[in-house]
Amino acid sequence: MQRETSSSVILPEVNLQAMVDARIRLFAVIQLVMIGLLLIVTWTAIDNTQTATISTISMAVVSLIPIALLLLRDPRWRVRVAFWDLVLTVLVVAAVDPLDGTLSGSSWPLLLVWPPVALLVLRSMRRFVLLSVLEVGLLVCIPLLEFNGVLAVELLSPRENLILNWLVLLITNIILLLIIAIVGRDEQRALRRTSATLQTLAETNTTLKRTYTEAQSANQQLEQALQDQALLNEQVQKLGSPMINLGAGLVLLPLVGQLDAARLEHLGGIVPDQIHALRAELLVLDMTGAVVANQHSMLELEALIETVLLLGCEVAVTGLSAELAEMVALNPRSALLKRTQRLTDIVRQRLSIHSSAVVPMA
């Protein structure tokens, strides 16, 4: 029996936490690079050493957050720190104009960046919504306070132009956030479905491996059973066709059971060797318990008899049933014709011939 070869199915693993962790680390590295660039610009563009020193100290303090993101071991704390890092960044950007005392609207577009960054890096719709609400709230409240004079700032452009630019930016920002929220929600649903599908495939793969192992074990047991059955059949064939040496050159071969092509082929392999080994002069085929399968098997039996005759050993047949006699009669040239006798007559005749051949001693 052929044994099937196994094939391992390798499934991709969707690890959302590892993905978020890698993106947070990348975000922290980008922050550090930006802080480094700002330091270079600060010391290059600012002539006042005291101001440059204060800016450097401030940036060094700010750089502690991305450094903490890189050093934290717990992924859950890393996500929380990254979120509050984004919140702090939004607050700092929103406070640029009030702290500077001027209003040009150039810092407003910088507020639009951070909610998409939160969704892209943290892969969390809840944190994206929270940051979007904060960003929209600051984009609404701080310019209104500045326009109404609550926050004293110097308008660097005409008031009407600033208000128009602010309204366009605010509406555009809200539309973009809604689109990003819809796309992000669908993407996360698809990711969850993919994770569930891959989990199901992994479980199915495990089940298939276990089933294959069980099938291999069953296959080995079946092969062993077939080998045992083959040995048993060989023993049965030997026991079903014993050649009994009766002495005086007489050998008896009782045939019991079904005489099909396989069994007759087996007999054709052992009978001539036993005839030669026992120096048989007469082989008696006892067909009392034999059943010939068909006419083709009868021809095989006759071929066996012809082989024995060629070895110089006579053949006698006894115990033919009526059915076997009819099959023999269908072939006038059958080797079994004129060779059928009763077993007692064959033995008596053979013993008589043997006793007459013995010369008495003087």
Stockholm file with secondary structure:
# STOCKHOLM 1.0

chainA/1-362         MQRETSSSVILPEVNLQAMVDARIRLFAVIQLVMIGLLLIVTWTAIDNTQTATISTISMAVVSLIPIALLLLRDPRWRVRVAFWDLVLTVLVVAAVDPLDGTLSGSSWPLLLVWPPVALLVLRSMRRFVLLSVLEVGLLVCIPLLEFNGVLAVELLSPRENLILNWLVLLITNIILLLIIAIVGRDEQRALRRTSATLQTLAETNTTLKRTYTEAQSANQQLEQALQDQALLNEQVQKLGSPMINLGAGLVLLPLVGQLDAARLEHLGGIVPDQIHALRAELLVLDMTGAVVANQHSMLELEALIETVLLLGCEVAVTGLSAELAEMVALNPRSALLKRTQRLTDIVRQRLSIHSSAVVPMA
#=GR chainA/1-362 SS CCCCCCCCCCCCCCCHHHHHHHHHHHHHHHHHHHHHHHHHHHHHHCCCHHHHHHHHHHHHHHTHHHHHHHHCCCHHHHHHHHHHHHHHHHHHHHTHHHHHTEECSTTHHHHTSHHHHHHHHHCCHHHHHHHHHHHHHHHHHHHHHHHTTSSCCEESSCHHHHHHHHHHHHHHHHHHHHHHHHHHHHHHHHHHHHHHHHHHHHHHHHHHHHHHHHHHHHHHHHHHHHHHHHHHHHHHHHHHSCCEEEETTEEEEEEEEEECHHHHHHHHHHHHHHHHHHTCSEEEEEEEEEEECSHHHHHHHHHHHHHHHHTTCEEEEECCCHHHHHHHHTCTTCTTTTCBCCHHHHHHHHHHHHHHTCCCCC
#=GC SS_cons         CCCCCCCCCCCCCCCHHHHHHHHHHHHHHHHHHHHHHHHHHHHHHCCCHHHHHHHHHHHHHHTHHHHHHHHCCCHHHHHHHHHHHHHHHHHHHHTHHHHHTEECSTTHHHHTSHHHHHHHHHCCHHHHHHHHHHHHHHHHHHHHHHHTTSSCCEESSCHHHHHHHHHHHHHHHHHHHHHHHHHHHHHHHHHHHHHHHHHHHHHHHHHHHHHHHHHHHHHHHHHHHHHHHHHHHHHHHHHHSCCEEEETTEEEEEEEEEECHHHHHHHHHHHHHHHHHHTCSEEEEEEEEEEECSHHHHHHHHHHHHHHHHTTCEEEEECCCHHHHHHHHTCTTCTTTTCBCCHHHHHHHHHHHHHHTCCCCC
//
